[in-house]
Amino acid sequence: MTEKSYDVIVVGAGNAALCAALSAREHGAKVLVLERAPFEQRGGNSAYSGGGMRIVHNGVADIKEFVPDLSAEDIAATDFGVYTAEQFYDDLGKITEYRIDPDLAEVLVKRSTDTARWIRDKGVRFAPMYGAKTFKHEGRYKFSTGSVIAVVGGGRGLIDAHIKSAEKMGIEIRYGTRAIALLQGASGIEGVRVVANRVEQEIRARAIVLACGGFQANREMRTRYLGPGWDLAKVRGTRYNTGDGANMALAAGAQPCGQWSGANACEWDMNAPDYGDINIGDAYSKHSYYFGIVLNADGDRFLDEGADVGNSTYAKYGRIILQQPGQYAWQIFDSKVLHLLRSSYRIKKVTKVTANTLEELFAKIEGVNKEQALKTISAYNAAVKQDVRFDPNVKDGRGTSGLVIPKSNWANTIDTPPYEAYGVTCGITFTYGGPKITPNAEVVDVEEQPISGLYAAGELVGGIFYFNIPGGCGLMNGAVFGRVAGENAARHALGL
């Protein structure tokens, strides 16, 4: 069965997809959004995120533009810093080991602030990321990265705002509808084949935007591309991102691009469900590891918890934990830093052990070598540079000396009860490999030629992130390239 045609069909209904739909409609296209998930689980991975967005900004004046109700007291108590385009480029380069496509990096950086304004004007509200990205120290907050603002209501608030705008603009959204193939013809991509209620049908369009996420929820693809053991990782977000977009694009001749063996993967609660819980969202994440130490089942440290700010390390440590015995580890803290732990450590559903002595703590923790754990902590405590001042807001240089695996910053002795330990495993957010696109979000074939009528944005695109990701870049990347894809898809469809 073949349906009526549209100008633009957007596959997916997360942040990138809805930005594409809004942009296409804004440029005059008749738009259909296809969401595989049911209404209650709409929004893709974006709905599970914390809502942070990294932007270029020049300090408090720019931040106040996004948060107009920022009080004089908040301004006086906060150093928002400055985050230049050059700093953004440097962070993208350093964290991706300079493999990021420079043309795509330029679009992401140069259009970040303007795109945040664009979604703000469509009803998205922002607030400073107090607590998650900075801490009050000596009476003042200090932000040290471009990840300063977050959407009010987190990922769910972002999706709700986008959908409200889409409905107001007359964009049709179909839930429970899975796109399974692209329709090809003499003019290029001419539509999609979908399945809804187990019935296949074809829907025609002059342009298609693929924005339906990576393959992180597909165990078979994870194991095939990321390697052995990745079938055991937990999925931080939606169960519906199973690689449909990438597979459809490749079947239509798209060029594979990026790091297919790489993924954003963080420290995630050991006993979290296999897939994300929309009611808990990102709260299973355990990102305050740099204030303590992390031990594996053998009782050994295996990574530098203080190598860099959490924004620069959180997305790569999940992979390392997956490589440990049993695919788990324990984060250990004492009372000196408990007040610095993020709110996600205080949710009801958490794998947590508390004790008044270290001996008691490890007696309670199952699956960790108690004797070796106590030796590891003793050696760590003796190595801490206690003459260096501790500062949670910056890389303070308070590290260790003489350890095989150092802790470079925020090293405090673990010797003051009560003690807390949190069990963590690997939580995968999204994968880094996908079809290649141009700066106009056009999908290209193996001969570097755009596939007529096919565009892509968001997690499924390859060539942007490698090895790691700067915090706040996932949603920003989706918004920027979703907007670009929607505009160019509309222009193509309307012959503009």
N, C-alpha and C positions, 0 to 999 in steps of 0.2 A: 504494500500500500504506500502510495506517495502523497504527501501532504502539500498544502500551499507553501509557497516560498517566502523567504525573508531576505532582507539585505545582508544582515550579519547574524550568524549563530555563534554564541559563546558557549564553549563546553567547560562546565565547572561553575561554582557559585561561591568561591572564596574571595579573598580580597582582590587578587589579580583579575579574576574573571569579572567581578562586579565593577571594578574600575574600567575594564575594557568595555563592558556593556554600557556604563554611564557615558563614557567618552564617545562610543559609536553613536549612541542616541543623541548626544549633544551635537554631533555633526550631521544629524538628519537621517540616520539609518533606522529602519524598522528592525528591532532586535529581539531575538529569542535567546534565553538562557536555559541551558540544560543542566540540571543538577541530579547526579546519580543518587544521592542520599535522599531519604524522606525529609519532610519539612522539619521535623523535630531535630534532625542531625545535620541541618544545612550549614553551609559555610566552610567546608573543607578544613584544612589545618588551621586556617586563620582564626576560626572560632575558638580554638584551644590555646591560642597564644596569649602572651601577657599584654600585647597591644603597643609595645615600644617601637618607635620609629627614629632612625638616625637621620639627621638633617644637617646641612651646613647652616651655621648661625653665627651672629656677631654679638651674642651676649643677651643681656636681659631685655633689651628693646625688642629683639626678635622673638624671644620666648613669650613676652607679654602679648605679642600679636596673636600667638596661638592660645594663650591662657589669659584672656582679657580681665578676668576677675582676680588675678594674682594680687595679693594685698601688699601694702607697703611693708608690713611686718615680714612677709615671706621674702620680699626682695632684699630687705636689710639683712636677713638671716641666711641668704643663699649666694654662693658664688657660682653662677651658671657657666662661667668660663666663656671661651670663644672656640668655635670649631670651624676651621677654614676648609675650603675645597682641597687645598694642598694636604691638610691633615687627613681628610677623608681618603684621598688617593693613596697616601702613604699607608694608612691602615688596611685598605683593600689589598694593596700590593704585598705588604708584609705578611698578612694573615693567609693570603692565598699563595704564598711563596712566588709571587709575581707571575702567576700563570693566568690570571684573569684577563679576559679579552679587553684590551685597552679601549677599544671603541665603545664597548658596552659599559665599561667603568665610567667613561666620560659622560654618557647619558645618565647613568645612575647618580653620579655626584652632582652634575650641573642642574638636574631637574628635581633633585630631592626636595628642596625647600618649597619650590613653586608647586610641586605635586601635593605636598602636605597642605599648602594653602587651598589648593583645588578641592581636596576632599573635605577640608574644614568648611568651605563654602557650600558643600553639599550636605552639611549637617553633622559631620563627625566632630566630637568635642575632645579636647586634649587637656591633660594635667601634667605637671612636672612628675618625674619618676622618683619621688622621694622614697627612701627605704630600699628600693630595688637596685638602684644604681649609685646611690650615695648615702652617706651617714652623717649624722650630726656629731661634730667633733669640736670640742672647745667652743660650743655655742653657735657654730655655723656649719651649714651644709656646703659641700664642694663637689661640683660635677667636673669630671675630667675627660669626658668623651662627648661625641656628638649624639649619643643616645640619651637625650634629656627629657623628651616628652613621650607620653603614652596616651593612648585612646582611653577616655573615660568608659569604664565598663569592660576594659580589656578586649580580647578578641571577639567575644560575643557582642559587646557594644559596637564594635566596628562593623560587624556583619549586619546587625540590626539597622544601623544607620544607613549602610549602603542599600539594603533591601528597601527601606522606606523611601529613599531617593529614587530607586529604580521603579518602584510602583507608582510614585508620583509622576515620573516621566513617561509612563506608559510602556515600560519594558515587560514583556511576558516572561515568566519564570515557570518552568515545569520541573516538579520534583519527582523522584523515583524514576528518572529517565536516564538510561545509560547509553552514551555514544560508543559504538563498537567499531565503526569503520568510516573512512572518508570516501565520499563519492567523487570520482574523477571523470573528467570529460575533456572535450576539445579545448575548453577555455581554462582548464586547470581544475582546482577543487570546486565542486559545485554543490556540495551538501554533505550530510552525514546520515549514516544508518544507525538507528537507535533501537533499544529494547525497552519497552515499558509494559509492565504486567505480563511479561513473557511473550509479548507480541512484537515482532520486528516491523519497522516501518522506515521509510526514507523521508527526509526533510530537506528541501532544496534551499540554497542560499548562495549569494554571490561571493561571500567571504566567510571564512571560519576562523575563530580565535580559539586555540587550545590553551586552556588555563586550569587544568584539572589535576595538578599536583604531580609529584614524583611517583616512584614505585616502592616507597617504604613500607606499605601495608601488604606487599606481595612477598610472602616468604620465599617462594621459588626464585623470583627475580633477585631478591636480596642475596640469596646464597649464590646464585649464578654470577652476579656482578660484584658484590662486595666481598664474598668469600665464605669459607666454612665458619660456622658459629653464628652468622648473622640471622639465621632462622630462629635463633633463641632470643634475639633482642625484643624488647617491648616497644610498642609503637606509641609515641607521645600523643598523637592526634587521631585523625579520622581513620576508620577502617576502609574507607572507600578510595583512597589514593593507591591504586594497584598498578599503575603504569599504563593505563589506557591511552592517555594522550601521547606519550612517547611511542608506544607501539603503533598507534594509528599513523603518526607522522612518519616513522621509519618505513611502514608498509607503503606509504605514498611516495617514498623516495627521498625522505629527509636525510641530511647528513648527521650522523651521530657526533656529539661534541661534548667536551668537558670530562670530568673525572667520574666515570661510571663505577669505579671502585671506591668512591668517597661518599660520605654522608655526614650531615649534621647530627651528632649523637652526644647526649649529655648524661650526667649522673642523675638517675631517676629512681624513685622509691623501689626497693627490692620486691615488694609485694603488690605493686600496682597491677591493675588488670593488663591483659595482653594489648588492649587498645585504649585510647584515651577515654576518660570519663568527662563528658561535656559539663557536668555539674561541678567538677573539680578543676577542669582546665589545666593550667600550667602548674598547679600547686603540688604535683608529685615531684617536680624538679627540686633538686637539692644543690643550689649554686653557691652556698657559702663555705665550700670546702677549703678555701684559701685562708680561713681563720683557724683551721685545725690541721689535722693530718689525716691521710687516708691509708688504711691497712687492708691487705688482701687476706685470703684464708690462711696463708702461711704466717701471718703476723708481720709482714714486711711492708714498708713503704715502696711504692713503685712509680711514682710520678712527683714532679715538683709542684706542690699545691700552690705555691706563690710565684710561679714563673712570670705571670702578668696579671693584669686586672681580669676579673671574671668574664667581662665582655669579650676578652680575647682568647680565653681558654675553654670556656664551658662547652663549646660545641665539638671539641675534639677529644675530651676525656672519656666520653662514653665508649669510644672504640677501644681505649686502653683497658677499661674495666672489663669489657667483653673478652679480652685476652687473658684475664686472670683466672686462677683455679675456681671453678664453679660459676664463673661469670658474675661475681659479685664482690663487693668491698664494703668497708665500714668507715664512715667519717667520724672522727673522734674530736671532741671539744671539752674544755673545762669551763668553769664558771666565769672566768675572766672575759670570755668572748660571747657568752650565750645571748647577751642583749643585742649583739650585732647580727645574729642569724636572721635570715629573711622570714617573712610571715609564713612561707610554705613549710617551714619546720614545725609550725604550731597547728597544723590541720589535724583533724581527728584521725584520718586514715593515714597513719605514718608508721614506719618500721623503726621503733625507737627503744633504746635501753638506757636506763639511768642508774647511777650507783654513787656511793659516797667514797669508794676507794677504787683504784684501777683494778685490783685483784678481783673485787666483786663484779666490776663491769664486765671483765672478760670471762668470768665464770657464768655470767648470764648470756653472753653472746655465743650462739651455737655456730660451729663450723669455722672457728678461728683458733689458731695455735696460741694458747694463752701464754705459755712461757716465752715464745718468741716475740709476741706482741709487747710484753712488759719489757723485754730487752730492747726492742726497737724504740719504745718511748723513752727509756732511760738514756739511750745513746743520743736520741734527738734532743732531749732536754739539755744534755751536757753541751750540745753543739750550738745552741741558740746564742746569737750575739746580743746579749742583754744590755750592752752599753749603747745600742742604737735605739732611738726613740720609735715607738710604735705609732703608726698613723694609718687608720683604715681607709682614708680617702685617696691616698696616693701610693705609688710603689715606694715604700719607705726604706728599702735596703736593709731592713731588719731580717737578716737571713740566718743561715747556719754555716758552720765551718767544719771541714773534715769528714762530711758524710759523702758516701758514694753517690747518693741522689740528694742534692741539696734542696733546701727550701729557700727561695731567693728573697722573698718578702713576707711580711706579716707573721714572722715566726715568734710564737710565744710558748713558753714552757707549759707543759700539760701536767699541772701539779696541784691545782686548787679545786677541791670538790664544791658542788656536785659535778659529776662527769656525765656527759651525754654522748651516745653513739647512734648513728643513723645508718641503716642498711640500704645500700644502693646497688643498682645494676645499670645496664645500658638502655637508655631510652632514645630511639631513633626518631628524628623530626622529619627530615626530608633528604632525598638523595641528590647528588650533584651532576649526574650525567643526564643528557637529553638531546633533543634536536638543536641544531645550530640556528641562530637568528642573526639578522642584520640589526644595526642601530634603529631601524624602523620597525623592528619586531617581525620582519618577514622571515618565514622559515625557508632555508636554502637547501638545495640538493647537493649531491656529492661533487657536482661541478661548480659549486659556489653560486648557482643561479637561484633567485627566488622562485619558490613554487607558487604560481599565480593563485591568489585567493586564500593563502594559508598563512596565519600569523600565530604567534605563541608568546606566552608571558608566564611569569611566576616560577614556582618550584620545578616545573618540568623542563625548563630551558637549561641547556648545557653551556659551559664556557664562562660562567660568572663566578661561582664559588668552587674552591679547591681546598681540601684538607680541613678547612675551618671557615668560620664566618664571623665577622664583627657583629656584636649584639645590636639588634635594631635594624639590621640590613634586610632580613627576610621580608618583612611587611613592606619596607620601603622599596625594595626591588620589585615586588609584586605590583605595588601601586604605580610606580613609574612606568614600567614596561606594559602593564595593563592599560594604562592611559594611552601610551604610544600605540599599542596594538589596536585598540578600539578606534582611535582616530584614523589610522591608516587603513584598517579594514573598511571603515565607512567610506573613505575617499575612493578606495578601489571599487566597492560595491556600487557607489553612486556615479562613478566615472569622473570624479573631481580632480 
